[in-house]
């Protein structure tokens, strides 16, 4: 009786839960990642949502900002917006001393007149009204202290085409845009997730992902509602400060589904201590989804090895692919199979051709598949220049169609037409969503290789920045994982490679600059046959990132050009640029020559054989 397949909106689903399961626990919140600080049954959620909706009913059709930390208050406010027929705009409240540029941009874009939050956050925001008049012009409502009669409110009727909320993109390659997600999009995506993940009314969720972000909202919050099951939530900060609390919650509540971006698994590998594994039981973990950023084969291997003694099964790993423009989920694999991993030749991949490699070498790389489309979803690989479909094994832009593709960007007609209304030039098939991501299909499996706008082109050769960044972070223990940016600048008509990389806090006072930068230059030359023009080592937690933790390479490049990076040390082959250590230019020239010579020898031996 838990799953409702015939509903056309979340409103219908919550009403069904209230009618048949009013006292069933829906959400439990762990304030510090371990201690239960609050919970909601379906009946309690309905009553709180109706109080908020009654307050909002005169604002029907307006955009309403939701500025909440992850917690039960956000859940009630989100459903209150759906009940009242207003358009929810989830936005994470700015931290103290944090710049308000993203929030102000969203306020300006939505032309919102009202904002919902908690009393404590409202007190902090009121202190900033003097510096930002746009904040003072909003009507602020603290939903945790408002009162009303939930019995007298009747939820607004909606259709699948009705706009439910605006999901603002992370802005990793540009200004954040409001994705218009309809009620039909949400239900379709919930069906996709349920089908692909193999969920049932026996599924149990544990989540730490921010609820204002699509993976946290659509995956961790709404999928449990769709299934009628229990979800245990915790603040993202609790996980980031103490990753073991995530795994403890999975163990304690016998969770079957939980996950996050690749960096979350990396963090557990690095930060969870051996003595913390003794009482950890991860045998219930059936779907360990991994998405939102490149999935690394090394991460899957290291996590599996470390937590095998805790009952974790490596076949539980579930790489997947999606984005705000497709509501959330786009592709995923077979939950009963291990992830699909191929080793391919790097040089051929940089020429947009996929050639499998049977041997481990510097000329190959491991790439993890992100599954395949489900239900009516279609995924094509398209040449971004000719707009014609690529053959299997060719790299191109990923195009998507299906019921989860959103209706467009809020108040951006030209961007909507360019991104959401693409047609194949030869067959006229469409419309498709142009994702801006690069990838290829192999035996029906989707492999994502990078972002179209981020591709680095040097001497006519394509390079993926995330590959270079991984090489850099692995070159020395002083370098902070998932905290580097690789990009190019034009110098005298030529593209030059620049590396910006955070230093681990524990190394700041004992940093051997020459050794670290020397390792970076040598590793990039050895792995990618590239000469680095400049290396800038920056302080911990200073590199620009999106609200969801993705590296903002464009913003980092702008900070580099404007001299606004928080520099620890720097080096450049260009004498006009201030260098913090000795020049290693001649050493890199020597390394490049050795690599070139060794590569020619290997090719000669291969041809002779």
N, C-alpha and C positions, 0 to 999 in steps of 0.2 A: 504493500500500500504506500510505500515511501516515494517511489519515483512516479512523476506525472508527465507522460509523454505528449498529452494532447493540449497542454496549456499554450497560450500565445503570448504570455507576458509573465514577468516575475510577480506582478500583483496577483494574478490568478493562482500562482503557485503558493505564495504566502497565505492567501485566503484559504486554500485547500489545507495547508498545514494547520492553520488555526482551527479549522472545522474538525479535522480528524486527529490532530496530534498537538493540541494546545499546550500540554504539559511536558512535551518531549524536549530535552535540552538541545539547543541548536548551536550555541557558541559558548565556549569557556575561554576566559582571558587570563593569561599568566603575566602579571605586571612586570616582574623581574625575570621572566623566562622560566620560573620554577613554581612560584606560589600563585594559587588561584585567587584572583582579586575580584572576580565578577563573572556572571554568566547570564545567559538569556535563553528562556524557552521560546517557542514560536508564539505562544500567547503573549508573553511579555514584550517581545519585539513588536508584535502587531499593535499593542496598546501604546507603546512609546512612539511608534511611527505615526499613529493616528493623531496623537497630541501635536506632534511637529507639523503634520500635514494640515491640521485645522488652523494652525497659525499661518501657514503659507498659502492657504487656498485663494486669497485675494491676489496672489502673485502668479497665477497660472500662466504658463508659457514663458516666464522670465528665466534667465540663467541665475543660478544660486551657487555661490562659492561654498565649498565644504573645506574648512581649514581645521582639521583634526589630526592628532597623532593616531597611530593605529590603536583601535580600541572599540569597545562596545558602543560608545557615543557616535562614532562614525557610522556604524551599521544602522542604528536607529535613524540617523539623519538621512542616510542614503535612501532608505525605504520610505521615509517621510516625504522626500522629494518625489519619488515615484508615485506615491499615493495622491499627492497634491497636484500632479501634472506640471510640475516645474522641472527645469532642466538642470540636473546636478552637475557641478564642475568640481571634481575632487582635486584639491591642491594641498600640498603639505605645508603646514604653517612654518614660516621662516624662523630659524633659530636666532637667538640674540646675537647682535653684531653681524648677522648675515645680510648680504646685499638683497634688496627687494626687487631686483630687475625682472626676474622670472614672474613673480607674483603680479607686479605692476603691468607687465606685458599681457598677462592673461586677463587681468581686470579690463584693460583697454580693449582687448580683442573681443571679449564677451559682452562688454558694456553692461556688466552685472551691476545690480543696484542693491543686492542684499547678500550677506555672508553669514553662514552658520558656523559656530565654533563652541568651545567650552568656556566657562567663566574664567578659568585660570589663564587660558591663552588670550582671551579678550583683554584681560588686564595688562598683559605684556604688549599687545598690539597697540592699545590706546596710548602707550608711552611714545610710540613712533609716529603718531598722527602729525605732530608738528613738522617733522622732516618730510613727510609724504602726505600731501593734502588729499590724494586720491583715496587713501585709506579712510579718512574722516568722512568722505562723501558717501561711503557705503552704509547701509543700515545693518548693524551688527546684532546678532541674536545668539545668546548663549543657551543652547538647547537643553543643557543639563539642569537649568533652573526655571524654565518656563512651565506654566501649568495650563491645563485645558481639559476639556471633556472629550475623551476618545470615542464615546458612544454616539455622539451626534454627527460624526464625520463619515461620509461615504466616499471611498476612493474613486478617483476619476477613471472612466473607461478609456482604454487605449486600444490602438490597432497595432499590428506588427510594424507598420510604417512610422508609428509615433516615435519622436526623438526621446530617448531615455536619459542620456547624459553625454557630456563632452569629455573625451579622454585626451588630454594634451600630451603630445609626443615628447620624447625625452630631449629633443633638440641636439642630438649628438652630431648632426651634420647641418644644422641650420636653426632658424628661429622656431620655437615650439608652436605647433598648430593644433587646433581643436578638432579631433576626429569625432564626427557625428555618429554615435552608436544608437541604433534603434532598438526597440523591444524585440523585433524580429531577429536582429543580429545577435542579441544576447541569447535568446532561446536556441537559435541554430548553433551557436558556438558551444553552449552547454551540451547539446546533443553530440557534437563532435568530440568534446572532451570525454564525455561518458562512454561513447563508443570506442574511441581510440585507447583510453586508459583501462577499459574493461571494468568500469566502476559498477557497483551495485549498492543495495541498501545496507550492506555489511562493511562498506568502505568507511575508514576513519581518517580524517585529515589532521595534520599538524602543519602550521604555517607561521613564518616569521616575516614574510615579504610585506613591504609597505602597502597599505590598502588603497592609497591614492593612485597607485601604479597598476597597469592593466593585469600583470601576472598575479598580484596580490588580490585585486578586486574581482576579476572574472574567474580566476583559478581557485584561490583560497577561500574567498568569501561566498561567491554566488554558486559555484559548483556544489558545495555541501547543501545549500538551500534547495537547489534543483533536485538533488538526490534525497533530501530529507534525512540527512545524517549529521553526526556530531563533528564539529570542527573546533580544534584547540588552537588559539592564536597567542602570539607573543609580540612584543615590540621589536622592530628591526634592531634597535640599539642593544637590546639584551643579547641577541645572537652575535652581533658584531663584536661586542666586548667580551663575550664568553661563549664561544661556539658550541661547547659541550652541552649547553642548556637545550639546544635544538635536538640533539641526539638523545638526551635524557627524556625529553617530552615524547619523542617517538617511542622510546623504550617503555616509559611509564603507561602511556595511554594505548599502547599496542597499535600505533598508527600504521595504516597500509599505504597511504599516499602522502608524500611530502617532497619538496624540492626547492630549486632556486637556480640562479645563474651559476656558471662554472666556478666562479671565484669562491662561492660558498663551500664547495667541496674542497677546494684548495686550502681555504682557511681552516677547515677541520683537520686536514692532513698536517698542517704546520703548527696549529695551536693546541690541539687536544693532546694531552700528555699520556704516556703509556699507562701510568697508574690510574688514570681515569677510565680505562676501558673495562676494569674488572667487573663492574655491576651493570654493564651496558648490554642490552639485548635488542638487536636490530633485526631479528629474524622475521618480525611481522611486516617489515618494510617491503611492500610489493612493487610500488612504482616510485622510483627516485628520479623525478623528472629533472632535466637539465636543459635550460634554454635561455634566451634573451641576450646571449653573447656566444662567441665561438666555443664549441665543446672540444676540449682537449683530450686526446687519447691518453696522454701521460697522467692527467688528473684522474681519469676513470681507473687506470691501473693502480695508482698510488693509494687512492681511497679504498679500493677493493682489498688491496693487500693489508692495509692498516686495520680495517674494521672487519675482516673475515672472521677473526676470533670472537667477534661480538655477534656473529650470526648473519652478517650482511652478505647477501648473494649478489655477485656481480651481474647476474642476469636481470636484476631489479633496475639497473640503470636504464633511463628512458630519455634519450636525447630527442628534443622536439624543436620546432621552429614556428614562430609567429610574430605578431606585431600589433600595435594599437589599431592600425588600419584594417586588420582582419578580426577585430574585436579582441582576440588574443591568439587562439590556437589555429595553426594552419596545417602542419604536418607532424606526424609522429609514427613510431614504428609498431612492431608487434610486441606487446608487453611480455609475451612468453619466450621471446628470443633475445639473445645478447645483442648489444649495439653493433651495427654494421660499420666496420673500420677497414679502410683501404690505405695502402701505401702507394703514393703516386709520385711521378717524377716532377720535381719542383720547376725545372726549366721549361718543361712542356706545359705545365699548368699556367705559368706566366705568359705563355703564348696562347692561352685559352683552349688548350687541348689536354684531355685527360689520358694519361698513359700509366697503367699500373706498373709498379716496380716490385720485383721479387726479392730484392736484397736491401738491407739496411745500409744507407750511405748518406753523405752530406747532400747528395743530389736528389734525395727523396724526402717526402714528408707524410706523416700520418694524418688522415682526415676522417672525421666521424660523420656518419650519415644521420640525418634528422628525420628519417621515416618517410612516409608517403601520405598523400591526401586521402581523406575519408569522406563518406557520403557523397554529396554532389560537388565537393571542392575539386577544382582543376588547377594544376600547377604546370606551367610551361616555362621553358628556358628560351629566351628570345634575344637575338642580336640587338643591342640597344641602338645601333646605328641604322641598320637596314630594316628593323622592326619585323623580321621574319624569324620563324621558329628554328632554333638550333637543332642539330642532330644529337642523338644520345652521345654523351662523352665530350661534348663541347661546352665550354663555359660561356654563360651569357647572363642577362638580367632575369630574375625570377618574377614571373607574372602569375597572378592568382585571380580566380573567379569562384563565386559560390555565395551561399546565403549569409556567410559571416562577414563578407566584405562590406565595410561601412558605406554610408551614403555620400561621404565626402568630407571636406574640411569646412569648418564653420566660417562663414563670411569670406570665403576665398574661392571664388568661382573659377578663376584661371588655374589655380593650383589643383582644384578638384578635377577640372577637365584634363589637365596634363597627367595627373597621377591615377585617377579612378576610371577614366574613360578612354583607355588605350585599346586600339584595334590592331590586329596583325595586318601588315600592309598587303600581303599577297592574297590571303584567304578572306580578309575582312572580318574574321571571327573576333568577337568581343561582346561587351566591354570587359577589360581586365584591369586589375590593380597593378600598376608598376611599383614594385616594392623598393627599388633602388638597391637591392641586394644582388650580389653575383653568386652564381652557383651552377651546378650541373646535375643531371639525372643519370643514374647508372642502375640498370635492372629495376627501374621504377623508384629507386631510393633517391631522395634529395640530399645533395651535399652543398652546404653554404660555404663560399670561399671568402666573402668580404663585402664591403660596401662599395658601390660604384663610384661614389664621390671621394672615397678615401684611397682608392688605388693609386699607388706611387708609380710613376712612369719615369724611368731614367734610361737614357740612351735607347729609347724605343722598347724597353722591356718592362713588363708589368710586375709589380711586387705588392704583396698584401702587407699593410702596416702591422697587423696583429702578429704576423709571423716574425717580422723584424723585432717587434716589442718583446715577444717571448724569448727570442735569442738573447736580447739584451738583458732581461731580468734573470736569465739562467747563467749569465756570464760571471756573476760575482755575488756572494751572499749578502753584501751590503745593500743590494738593490731590492726595492720593495716590489713584490709580485703584483701584477695587474695595475700598476701605477706608472706606466711609461707611455710616451707618445712618439711615433715616428712620422715625419712629414717632410716635405721638400720646400725649399725656397729657390727663387731664381737669382742666380749670380752670373752677371755678364752673359746672359742669354742661355745659361745652362741650369738644369735642375740639380740642386745639391741636397743631400740627405742630412737632416738634423734629428738628433735624438734628445728628448727631454725625459729625465728619469728621476723618480723620487728615491731618496736614500732612507733606509730603515733608521728609525729614531735611535736605536742602540749603537749605530755606527757613526753618528754625527760627530762625536768628539774624537774618534779614533780612526778617521777615514784616511786610507792610503789612496789619495786621489790619483796618482800616476798609475798605480796598479789597477784601480777600478776602471779608469778610462781606457787604459791599455787593453784590458780584457774585453771591454765593449767593442773597441775598434777591431780587434783581432777576430772576435766571434762573428761580428757582422760580415767581415771580409770573408771568413772561412765558410759561413753558412749561406751567404747570399751573393758573394762576389761583388759586394758594394763597398765603396769608399765613403766613410762618414765625413761630412764637412764640419760638423760641430756637435759637441756633446755638452749638455747642460744638466748638472746634477742639482736637484731642487729639494727643498725641505719636505719632510713627511706631511702628507695630507694637504699639499698645496697645488697639485696638478688639477686643472679644470676637469670636472666630471658632471654628468647629467644628474638629475634627481634620482635616477635609478642605478647610478654607479658606472655608467659607460664613459669612456674617455672622450672628451671633446677636443678632437685633434685640431679643428679649425680655431677654436678659442685658444688652444695652447700655442698654435702658430702665431696668432695675433699678439699674444703676450710676449712671445720670443722677439717678434719684430719691434714691439714697442718698449722692450726692456723692462717688462713688468713681472717677470718670473721671480720667484723667491729662491734665488740662486745660492747654493752651497759652494760649488766650484764649477768652472766651465773651461772648455778647451775648444779651439777652432784651428783649422788649417789656414784660415784667412788671417793674416797678421793685422788687418784692420779691426778685427773683432777681439775684444779683451779676453785673454786666456788666463785661466787660473792655474795651469800647470804646463809642463814642458810639451813641446810639439812632438807628436809621435807619427807625423806624416810619412817620414822616410821608412819607419818600421812597417807601416801599413802597405806602402808600395811593395816592400819585400814580401809581405804575406800574400798580397794579390798575385805576385809573380809566381810564388810557390804553388798557390792554388791552381792557377792557370796551367802551369807546367804539369802538375799532378793530374789534372782533369784531362789534358791532352793525352797523357800516358795511358789513363784508364780507357779512354775512347779508342786508342790505337789497339790496346790489348783486346778489347771487346770485338773490334772489327776483325782482328786477326783470327779470333776464335770462331 
